[in-house]
Amino acid sequence: MTPRISDNKYSFTKAQWSIRRSQRICTKSIWGSEAAINPLLKFSSRAALSLLITVLATIVFAFSFYCHFFPDLSVKHRVAVGVASFLTVFLAAGAIFLVYHHRHKKRNIPRVREITRCGDGTFSLDVDRFAPKDISFSWHLIQPPSSTEKQQLESTLIMSENQDGTFNATSTCDNLRGKVNVTQPYTIQAAVTHRKLKQPVCNEWTSDPQDGYKLRPIVTRPLQLSLCDPGEVLCSLNLESFYPKHIDISWSCDTGQSQKNISSQEKYQENPDQSYNAESACKIPGDSLNDPEFKVIVRWKHETMEDWESRELRVRDPGFPWRPNITDMSPLIVQSNQQTMVKCTVSGYFPDVLTVMWFMKNARQETIPVSNGSKYEILEISQEKMSDNTYTCTSTLCFTPTSNSEEQEFICRVSHPSLEEPIERSTGPARTKVSPTVTEPIKFSLCESGDVLCSLYVSKFYPQNINITWTSGRDQINKIKAVEKFIQIRDEKTYDAISECRIKWDQSLFPLRVTWKHESMEKPEYKELEITAY
């Protein structure tokens, strides 16, 4: 029996050790449960559930281990181990409950960041991971910061949704121009309101007392070009509403193979809000625009900008102002064995590097180049400089049609460095009659005698015979005597006409109507002049 007693003593000693170890575990669990919450807060609810299952499995395994290897434990000892295990499970479950309750309480509460300011004077406030979606922002300006008066500011809101159903929001306030005294410090205040917040969260940003409100330069117009008398081109750029005054501006020209700097001059203007405008200008030779690859570049840098900004302009860019336009094309009037002249007028272009080519389209719709020879004569182009320093020219094609001529129409094609593709205009099919064109309304002026002189301009018709009549009154039965003046431009077949009439200033004579009829027209056309009394 001695060995038996010895074994029991040994078993009892091991049991006591296990019970005391369980008690120490329980004690540590009791006193450390609060301290254990903080690291547990990092787990999700799924991780907490996994932890609980792991603790339960460990306790069950430990209890089974004791029962299997120490079968001689008394009921009292087994009860003690069971109680210790139960307390451990209870405390673990309580800790996990506290973790879950804390996380649920804190879930989806808006996290309001600090106000951030960009160099251009834009302020923004970020709010992360909140629900529900409804949230509001209010911005105010306080200047000076010690003032009790607040000026409300406008703002814009951008929202995005996360995968877990929460939302992020960024509110931006940049409408401070004209509202801030740029020489004084100021405070920007932003308040966030949401149903999960007990009260609005209010953040502030205060400028440095030695540093007022800085304004980023604004470019409201593209780079401007204008022509100077000596054939130079003035390039200019306006930078507006910036502060402080100092700004770096540089100009350069690029030919595709080399780039060189150009000297410039700046003019500054102070605005009522104490910000500044700057106009920077430089001159380049006009013939440099003969190269389609040539470009002029302007760059500027201000302390509100992280890097340089620039604008550039080529002769083929959309903003180039002096592209050629075919402003007039005479109709093709064909009479057998009589010389015919077709004129193409091009205007509004610069530089004066222009190419005009003629093409003939025959009955088979084949486009054939036309050149000087026995059949066709292309007169030398003479370019004329206009008052705005742009150029105008007229190209003339002469030929004598024959009875079996295949000529159907002629095309004038114009090329210029500013054009990606040539522009062209057609005479249209050959005609023996041309309908008159009326683009302007009836003009009238008061004469010294008190009469009213009325006139109408009718252009480009052939042949010369045209019938123009003036009538007055509501029924248009009163005919008014008129005089026609015919105009024919040298070497052209078409005619223009000015028809004029005089009437007394009598409201009963209105509306005044002028009607014209030509043999090329299917029916007469007219315009009316109505006088309304107030």
HELIX and SHEET records of a PDB file:
HELIX    1   1 THR A    2  LEU A   40  1                                  39    
HELIX    2   2 SER A   45  PHE A   69  1                                  25    
HELIX    3   3 VAL A   75  LYS A  106  1                                  32    
HELIX    4   4 GLY A  286  ASN A  290  5                                   5    
HELIX    5   5 GLN A  507  LEU A  509  5                                   3    
SHEET    1   A 3 ARG A 111  VAL A 112  0                                        
SHEET    2   A 3 PHE A 123  PHE A 130 -1                                        
SHEET    3   A 3 THR A 116  ARG A 117 -1                                        
SHEET    1   B 4 ARG A 111  VAL A 112  0                                        
SHEET    2   B 4 PHE A 123  PHE A 130 -1                                        
SHEET    3   B 4 PHE A 167  CYS A 173 -1                                        
SHEET    4   B 4 THR A 156  GLU A 161 -1                                        
SHEET    1   C 4 GLN A 151  LEU A 153  0                                        
SHEET    2   C 4 SER A 136  ILE A 142 -1                                        
SHEET    3   C 4 THR A 187  THR A 193 -1                                        
SHEET    4   C 4 VAL A 201  THR A 206 -1                                        
SHEET    1   D 4 GLN A 224  LEU A 227  0                                        
SHEET    2   D 4 GLU A 232  PHE A 242 -1                                        
SHEET    3   D 4 TYR A 276  PRO A 285 -1                                        
SHEET    4   D 4 GLN A 265  GLU A 270 -1                                        
SHEET    1   E 4 GLN A 259  ILE A 262  0                                        
SHEET    2   E 4 ASP A 248  ASP A 254 -1                                        
SHEET    3   E 4 LYS A 295  LYS A 301 -1                                        
SHEET    4   E 4 GLU A 309  ARG A 314 -1                                        
SHEET    1   F 4 ASN A 325  MET A 329  0                                        
SHEET    2   F 4 THR A 340  TYR A 349 -1                                        
SHEET    3   F 4 TYR A 391  PHE A 399 -1                                        
SHEET    4   F 4 TYR A 376  ILE A 378 -1                                        
SHEET    1   G 4 ASN A 325  MET A 329  0                                        
SHEET    2   G 4 THR A 340  TYR A 349 -1                                        
SHEET    3   G 4 TYR A 391  PHE A 399 -1                                        
SHEET    4   G 4 SER A 382  LYS A 385 -1                                        
SHEET    1   H 4 THR A 367  VAL A 370  0                                        
SHEET    2   H 4 THR A 355  LYS A 361 -1                                        
SHEET    3   H 4 GLU A 409  SER A 415 -1                                        
SHEET    4   H 4 ILE A 423  SER A 426 -1                                        
SHEET    1   I 4 LYS A 443  LEU A 446  0                                        
SHEET    2   I 4 VAL A 452  PHE A 461 -1                                        
SHEET    3   I 4 TYR A 495  ILE A 503 -1                                        
SHEET    4   I 4 ALA A 482  ILE A 487 -1                                        
SHEET    1   J 4 ASN A 478  ILE A 480  0                                        
SHEET    2   J 4 ASN A 467  SER A 472 -1                                        
SHEET    3   J 4 LEU A 512  LYS A 517 -1                                        
SHEET    4   J 4 GLU A 525  LEU A 529 -1                                        
END                                                                             
